[in-house]
Amino acid sequence: MTTTPTLREDLHAYLVGRGAVDQRLPECPDVEEKWNEICEAYLPDGVREWNAYPTVALGWPMFLGLALAQLWDTDWEHWNARPNLYAELRDVRGFDCMDEYILEDVLRLSPDEQARTSDLVGRMATRALSYLRRSSVEPGTPEAYRATVEAMHQLYLMGMAVRLKALGYHMEKMA
């Protein structure tokens, strides 16, 4: 009997296959614990975009995970104290251009790295959307809402993991 992998397992396996994360996902409780605050602030924007742009609604949390991992690495004490970090990231260029702001000004990636990262986020959001559509959850129900928020959460965590690896953090078994 074959079991269907969870969304987390599917996204993780895809990233491992692309060399974007290690086999063991990193643990960064500071960034992980920031999810509830980020989610609460993000959901009104994400829900508004869902019908026309579901991959954007799913992908932006991954960009946020990338950004928060970067901020954690640079000066978490400062950034963690900010009252609405999501709004700060969004409002510099607006919701539609938040991805570009994160890639260019927060992560400071080269144009080639920006393109590769955008492509990766797009592929991950598409995988998550496909997973949600294949699930047995009926659209428009509270269960569908919860599944969508959980998909956003997993993408946020994968964004964090991708950036931590890029910054040189590796989760390897110590001898």
N, C-alpha and C positions, 0 to 999 in steps of 0.2 A: 504494500500500500504506500503510495506516494502522498506526502503532505505538501500543501501549498506553503511556500515561505511567507513569513510576515512581510509587511512593507519594509520594516527596518532591515530584515535579512536581505531582501531583494536590493534595496538601495545600497546597503553595505557591500554586498557581493559585486555589484556593478562598479562601485568606486575602487574596490580592491583590484578588480580586473583592469581598471584604467590606471592603476598605480597612484591614485589620488589619496588613499588612506592605507594604513597598515591593517593587517589581519585583525589585530586587536584595536578596537576603537579607544581613543583617549578619554580620559575622565578629566573634566574641568568643572567641578561643582559650582564655581563662581558664575560661569557663563550658563551652565545648565539651569541653575536656580533663577536666573534672570528671565527665563522663558515666560513664566506666568505674567509678569509685568509687561514684557514685550507683546505677548499674545493679546492681552486685554486692550492695549493701545492700538495694535495692528488690526484686529478683527473688523472694526467698522470699515476700514479701507479695503481689506481683503474681501469681505462679503460684498461690498459695493461692486467690486471688479469681477466677481465670480462668474456671472452669466456671460459676459462678453469676453473675458480673458481669464479662464480658469488656470492656465499655466502660469500666468503672472501672479495670480492670487496665491498659488502654491510656491512659486519660485522665489518670491520676495523674502519669505522667511529664511530661505537658504542664504540669500545675500546678507540678511541680518545676522545669521550665525557666523558667516565669514567675518563680518565687521566686528561683532562682539569679541570673537577670538583675537582679532588684531588689537582691539582696544584693551583686552585683558593682558596681552603681552606687552603693551607699551606703558600703560599707567592705569591699572584697574582701580586703584583707590580713588583716583579722580573721576573716572567714567562711571563707576558704580554708584557714586554719590549723586549723579545727575538725576533730576526728578522725572524726566520723561525722555529717555534715551532714544526710543523709537521716533518720537516727534522731532527730536534734534536731527537725526539722520534723514528723515523724510523731508523736513522743511527747508533744507539747504537748496534743493533744486525741485522739490515737489515729488509727489508719489510716483509719477510716471518716469522720472529720471533718477530715482533713488539708486537704482542699480549702477548707473554710470557714476554717480557721486561716490558710492562705496568702492567701486573698482579703481577709479582715478585718484580720489583724495584720501580715502581711508586706507585702502590696501596699497595704493601707489604702485599699481601694476603697469608694465609696459603695454603698448597697444596689442601686441601678440598675446600676452598673458591675459589681458582683458577679454580678448576674443575667445580664447580657450576656456576661460572661467565662465563667461556668459553661455557658451555652448554647453558646458558641463551642467550648469544650473538648469538650462532649458531641457536638457535630456532627463535630468533628475525629476523635474516638475512633470514632464510628460509621462515618465514611468509611474509617478505617484498618481496622476490623473487616470491613467490606464488601470492601475490597481484598484482605485476607487470605483471606476465604472464596471470592472469585472466582479466586484464584491456583490454579495447578496443583499446589501443595504438598499432599501428603497429611497430614491431621491426625494428631497423635501421633508424628510422625517427628522426627528431629533437624533436618531441614530446616525443618519447621514451627516448631520452637522458635527456630531462628535467624531466621526471617522475623518471628516475633512480637517478638523482642528488637530487631530492626532497626526494626520499626514503632514500638516504644516510643522508640527512639533518635530517630527522625524527629519524633515528637510532642514530645519534650523540646526538640529544636532549634527547632521551630516555636513552642513556648512562649517560649523565649528570644527569638526574633525578634519576636514579638508585643509582649513587654514592652519590649524595647529601642526599638521604634518608639514605644510609648506614652510612654516616658521622653524622647523627642525625638531619638533617634539615627536618622539617615537615611543610607542607603547610596545616594549619588547620584554620578554621574560628575562629576569636577572638570573645569572648562574649562581 
